[in-house]
Amino acid sequence: MSLTIIICIITAIVSVAANPRIFQGMPHVPGLQDKLSFIPYVIKREGEWYRFLSHGFVHASMGHLFINLFVLFQFGLHTTSIFTRYFGQEKAGTLFILFYFTAIIVASIYSYFKHQDNPNYTAVGASGGTSAIITSYVIDGPWEWFVFPPVPAIVMLVGYLWYSNDMAKKGRDNIGHDAHFYGMVYGVAFIAIVSLNLNPQLLFDFWGQFILGPSMPNF
């Protein structure tokens, strides 16, 4: 069983156990959601630093959980394949775990400093990690077309970074746009640094594809 599937299963189990609204009638652990959520105000005052990671295993609703698991499954398998191809099978698993979990943590740092004195701010979900692993698909094939939205991968990346930054500034909803933005930024940085240290061929291949430009979509 792949690491991606194992992480998906663990995330689903913890999310269901922590939030009774995900599956009505399923047994849950009272107070677990609050204990695992990302609450900068509590982290600063109680020193519960584990929340930087634990919030990636709990979700607000079935839709929230489904979207993150779908992205994690689809792009996580692709990321592992890329790491295996360029860095070797022995390193691929370790790199993927390091990549995904550090992305959840790093993507939350900005929100921590932004909301550390706000007792009403709470965040849950693996969006920082899932946003990061999408970047591996972009770097591996910058002009590969997404089915939805129907644009080249690198256009989607730039557009989503702009959208996340803009929505974070407006603050009109309860979505963690900051985590999406910094998750993607971290994803690009992580892959670039690992490639420079282990196998620069990944970056050379990216540049070679990038300068060729887009082709017609083949859905």
C-alpha positions as CSV (number, residue, x, y, z in Angstrom):
1,M,0.0,0.0,0.0
2,S,1.4,3.4,-1.0
3,L,2.2,6.1,1.6
4,T,-0.3,8.4,-0.1
5,I,-3.2,5.9,0.5
6,I,-2.0,5.3,4.1
7,I,-2.0,9.0,4.9
8,C,-5.5,9.4,3.2
9,I,-6.9,6.6,5.4
10,I,-5.4,8.0,8.6
11,T,-6.7,11.5,7.8
12,A,-10.2,10.1,7.1
13,I,-10.3,8.1,10.3
14,V,-9.1,11.0,12.5
15,S,-11.4,13.5,10.8
16,V,-14.5,11.3,11.2
17,A,-13.5,10.5,14.9
18,A,-13.0,14.2,15.6
19,N,-16.1,15.7,13.9
20,P,-19.5,14.1,14.2
21,R,-20.8,16.3,11.4
22,I,-18.8,14.5,8.8
23,F,-20.7,11.2,9.2
24,Q,-23.9,11.5,11.2
25,G,-24.2,8.7,13.7
26,M,-20.6,7.5,13.6
27,P,-18.8,7.3,16.9
28,H,-16.5,10.2,17.7
29,V,-14.1,11.4,20.4
30,P,-15.6,14.4,22.2
31,G,-13.3,17.4,22.2
32,L,-10.8,15.9,19.8
33,Q,-11.5,18.5,17.1
34,D,-10.8,21.3,19.4
35,K,-7.6,19.6,20.7
36,L,-6.2,19.1,17.2
37,S,-7.3,22.3,15.6
38,F,-4.9,25.1,14.6
39,I,-5.5,27.9,17.2
40,P,-2.6,30.4,17.2
41,Y,-4.0,32.1,20.4
42,V,-3.7,28.8,22.3
43,I,-0.4,27.8,20.7
44,K,1.2,31.0,21.9
45,R,-0.1,30.8,25.4
46,E,-0.1,27.1,26.1
47,G,2.9,26.0,23.9
48,E,0.9,23.4,22.1
49,W,3.1,23.4,19.0
50,Y,1.9,20.1,17.8
51,R,-1.2,21.9,16.5
52,F,0.9,23.1,13.5
53,L,0.7,19.6,12.2
54,S,-2.3,18.0,13.9
55,H,-4.8,20.3,12.3
56,G,-4.0,18.7,8.9
57,F,-5.7,15.5,10.1
58,V,-9.1,17.1,11.0
59,H,-11.7,18.8,8.7
60,A,-14.7,21.0,9.0
61,S,-17.2,19.0,6.8
62,M,-17.5,16.1,4.5
63,G,-17.0,18.3,1.5
64,H,-13.8,19.8,3.0
65,L,-12.5,16.3,3.8
66,F,-13.4,14.9,0.3
67,I,-11.7,17.7,-1.6
68,N,-8.4,17.4,0.4
69,L,-8.4,13.6,0.2
70,F,-9.1,13.7,-3.6
71,V,-6.2,16.1,-4.2
72,L,-3.9,14.2,-1.8
73,F,-4.7,10.9,-3.5
74,Q,-4.4,12.1,-7.1
75,F,-1.4,14.4,-6.8
76,G,0.3,12.5,-3.9
77,L,0.7,9.4,-6.1
78,H,2.1,11.6,-8.9
79,T,4.5,13.3,-6.5
80,T,5.8,9.9,-5.3
81,S,6.3,8.8,-8.9
82,I,8.3,12.0,-9.6
83,F,10.5,11.6,-6.5
84,T,11.1,7.9,-7.5
85,R,12.1,8.9,-11.0
86,Y,14.5,11.6,-10.1
87,F,15.7,10.8,-6.6
88,G,15.5,7.0,-6.4
89,Q,13.0,4.6,-4.8
90,E,14.9,4.5,-1.5
91,K,14.6,8.3,-1.0
92,A,11.2,8.8,-2.6
93,G,9.0,7.7,0.4
94,T,11.0,9.7,3.0
95,L,11.0,12.8,0.8
96,F,7.3,12.6,0.2
97,I,6.5,12.3,4.0
98,L,8.9,15.2,4.7
99,F,7.4,17.2,1.9
100,Y,3.8,16.7,2.8
101,F,4.0,17.2,6.6
102,T,6.4,20.1,6.6
103,A,4.2,21.8,4.0
104,I,1.2,21.6,6.5
105,I,3.5,23.2,9.1
106,V,5.1,25.9,7.0
107,A,1.9,26.9,5.3
108,S,0.5,27.8,8.8
109,I,3.4,30.0,10.0
110,Y,2.0,33.2,8.4
111,S,-1.4,32.6,9.9
112,Y,0.1,31.9,13.3
113,F,1.8,35.4,13.5
114,K,-1.3,37.0,11.9
115,H,-3.8,35.5,14.4
116,Q,-1.7,34.8,17.5
117,D,-3.6,37.4,19.5
118,N,-7.0,36.5,18.0
119,P,-8.9,34.1,20.4
120,N,-11.6,33.6,17.8
121,Y,-9.4,32.2,15.0
122,T,-9.4,28.5,14.3
123,A,-8.3,26.5,11.3
124,V,-8.5,22.9,10.3
125,G,-7.6,20.9,7.2
126,A,-4.7,19.6,5.1
127,S,-4.9,22.4,2.5
128,G,-1.4,23.6,3.1
129,G,0.0,20.1,2.3
130,T,-2.3,19.4,-0.6
131,S,-1.6,22.8,-2.2
132,A,2.2,22.0,-1.9
133,I,2.0,18.6,-3.6
134,I,0.1,20.1,-6.6
135,T,3.3,22.0,-7.4
136,S,5.1,18.8,-8.2
137,Y,2.7,18.2,-11.1
138,V,3.3,21.7,-12.4
139,I,7.1,21.4,-12.2
140,D,7.0,17.9,-13.8
141,G,4.8,19.1,-16.7
142,P,4.4,22.9,-16.7
143,W,2.3,22.9,-19.9
144,E,0.2,19.8,-19.1
145,W,-3.4,20.7,-19.1
146,F,-5.7,20.4,-16.1
147,V,-9.1,19.0,-16.9
148,F,-10.6,21.5,-14.5
149,P,-9.9,24.3,-14.8
150,P,-9.0,23.7,-18.5
151,V,-5.7,25.6,-18.4
152,P,-2.0,24.6,-18.5
153,A,-0.6,23.6,-15.2
154,I,1.7,26.6,-14.8
155,V,-1.1,29.0,-15.7
156,M,-3.2,27.4,-13.0
157,L,-0.4,27.7,-10.5
158,V,0.2,31.4,-11.1
159,G,-3.6,32.1,-11.2
160,Y,-4.2,30.2,-8.0
161,L,-1.4,32.0,-6.2
162,W,-2.9,35.4,-7.3
163,Y,-6.4,34.3,-6.3
164,S,-5.4,33.0,-2.9
165,N,-3.4,36.1,-2.1
166,D,-6.3,38.4,-3.2
167,M,-8.9,36.5,-1.3
168,A,-6.7,36.4,1.8
169,K,-6.5,40.1,1.7
170,K,-10.2,40.6,1.3
171,G,-11.0,38.1,4.1
172,R,-14.6,37.6,3.0
173,D,-14.9,33.9,3.8
174,N,-13.7,31.2,6.2
175,I,-11.4,29.5,3.8
176,G,-7.6,29.4,4.6
177,H,-6.4,31.2,1.6
178,D,-3.1,32.1,3.3
179,A,-2.4,28.3,3.8
180,H,-3.1,27.7,0.1
181,F,-0.8,30.5,-1.0
182,Y,2.1,29.6,1.3
183,G,1.6,25.9,0.7
184,M,2.2,26.4,-3.0
185,V,5.1,28.7,-2.5
186,Y,6.7,26.2,-0.1
187,G,6.0,23.4,-2.6
188,V,8.0,25.1,-5.3
189,A,10.8,26.0,-2.9
190,F,11.0,22.4,-1.4
191,I,11.2,20.7,-4.8
192,A,13.8,23.3,-6.1
193,I,16.0,22.8,-3.1
194,V,15.8,19.0,-3.1
195,S,16.5,18.9,-6.8
196,L,19.5,21.2,-6.5
197,N,21.0,19.0,-3.8
198,L,20.1,15.5,-5.1
199,N,19.4,15.7,-8.9
200,P,19.3,19.0,-10.8
201,Q,18.0,17.2,-13.8
202,L,14.4,17.8,-12.6
203,L,14.9,21.5,-12.9
204,F,16.7,21.2,-16.2
205,D,13.7,19.1,-17.5
206,F,11.3,21.7,-16.2
207,W,13.1,24.5,-18.0
208,G,13.4,22.5,-21.2
209,Q,9.6,21.9,-21.2
210,F,8.8,25.5,-20.2
211,I,10.7,27.1,-23.1
212,L,8.9,24.8,-25.6
213,G,5.6,26.4,-24.7
214,P,2.1,25.0,-24.5
215,S,0.5,22.5,-26.8
216,M,-3.1,21.8,-27.6
217,P,-4.9,19.9,-24.8
218,N,-5.5,16.2,-25.1
219,F,-8.3,15.4,-22.8
